[in-house]
Amino acid sequence: MKQFIAFIRKEFYHIFRDRRTVLILLGMPVVQILLFGFAINTEVHNAGMAVLDLSKDEMTRTITEHFRASEYFTIVEDATDMKQVDDAFRENRIVAAIVFGERFAGKMLDGEKAAVQIIADGTDPNQASIITGYASGVLSSFAAGQAATADVPFRIEPELRMLYNPQGKSAYNFVPGVMGLILMLICAMMTSISIVREKETGTMEVLLASPVKPIHIILAKAVPYFVLSVINLFTILLLSVFVLEVPVSGSLLLLTVISFLFIFLALSLGLLISTLVDSQMAAILLSGMGLMMPTMLLSGIIFPVENMPDILQWISAFVPVRWYIEAVKKIMIQGVEAVYVWKETLILLCMAAVLVALSLKKFKNRLS
């Protein structure tokens, strides 16, 4: 029995000596429960909304104030025409808009159907459905309150419009997310593993001792995965267009350029990971499990970033896939021009530059 207890004690000592193992065993469950608990949120709060009031009467102003008072919406744009509304959608400043037709109050008081339209960004059909339901609820609540104190029946039957995705297809939402997920995991994981394999088997020192420059060795490792990722990119696009019937509404050239930039960024991340670990198993854990959770939960693939707590929104700003997905949605689904994706492109460029600088510096230090 003493020998058995001694072996148990030895195993505990072995576990606690390895800080990485302890971190995975005790830290990962805490991180997972916090991320899943706060990131998985199908409710919508403070959704950006624009109001286009063509009637400009007391009744439409009162309804607008009801939307301002609602916890579900934040009015960020008082538009004067539909072009202003469209620009707000393209710049991702709003996810919904309400448009009041002319003579809204007059038609209501005459017992006629007053024109009001609820427009939602249909690139995420689930979120759009929730938003239109909330907006319809605000209008219905106002109509019920007015009907209780008036002699005429009030009828508000809003016209619902799903912008960019009138059919409400879920493929419009998950195709950009799948593109980002596949490119990130393939580039980062495979690049890190291939370089660590050379270090683990001792052949990296042989390669560095050869006449070939270290930068050429790194590029030789990265180029095959860049080519494979490009093949995957166009395979996904072909399947999306011809099988899932998701159109490329914007410029295919612009989409390709941003995708190439993201692939380069992911390769740089894989190179950085390879400088931090010394075994293939550690590279798989860090590049696979370490990237999978933030990519799935904090990039907007499954749950809108806007619904998350402020701290998680701040953390998600450092997840490259988030900005790539936003750029792909704008180009592929909304059909915007390059001027509307400058922010995402600049962020990806800065991230790629930082990762390349860190990777090259760490690579030389670890293998000098």
Disulfide bonds with the S-S distance in Angstrom:
none
